[in-house]
Amino acid sequence: MKRIINYTRYFIYLWWYWSFKLAYFVLKHEIRGEKKYGVDTIGIDELEGSVSAEDLEHASIYQPINYYTAETFFNQLTEVHFTHGFLDAGCGKGRAIAMAAYYGFKEIHGFDFSPKLVAKAQKSVQKIQSEYPGTNFIITEADARFYKLPVSINTIFLFNPFDAFVMEDFIHAIQKSVAEKNRTITVLYANPVCKSLFVKAGFEETFYFQKMKYIEGVVLTLRQKVNF
């Protein structure tokens, strides 16, 4: 019953802010996706009271990435990606983390600035961990402005988690990590409002899609530098 209520509330939210057609499309994928990946990550959270007002000023409310967008992203990846680490920056309740395990990543990191969401992401991992015994899940509470990107990570997932003020620092963290270990970085960026910052930093747009006007995503690639 609780899940039905959550689905209904989410459908109304999407219908109110976007359209009935979009709400129906997303909810159809929500029902299938939650069952397929074994998690309970639906719903909206304004995050008021769980983080400071200063941090909230630069962040988006919690809303899970829709399964259509996430699967479109994961289907662009190759076996090479799965041999390296995956990071969900602004991991929320852990939806993309569960999907990364399903698709074959063996080292999966996630961080969020909200302790409440981190706890829910850890709960999501607990639900699915037995299905992926060879996978290492690392979920932490962290501020993206000060995050140190592990050199094992080559794929980064973003669902518009923070504004340009924070994104600039996060991109700098990526650059520092690449300077430490030269490698190709792939960024899966949904609702890419700060895409220009990545392009300015040397990332190349390698894939783009848009559906029903509001569902949008881009894959950005920072190529490994070849020394001659």
Buried (B, 14 or more C-beta within 10 A) or exposed (E): EEEEEBBEEBBEBBBEEBBEEBBEBBBEBBBEBBEBBEBBBBBBBEBEEBBEEEBBEBBBEBBBBBBBBBBBBBEBBEEEBBEBBBBBBBBBBBBBBBBBBBBBBBBBBBBBBBEBBBBBBBBBBEBBEEEBEEBEBBBEBBBBBEBEBBBBBBBBBBBBBBBEEBBBBBBEBBBEBBEEEEBBBBBBBBBBEBBEBBEEBBBEBEBEBEBEEBBBBBBBBBEEEEEE
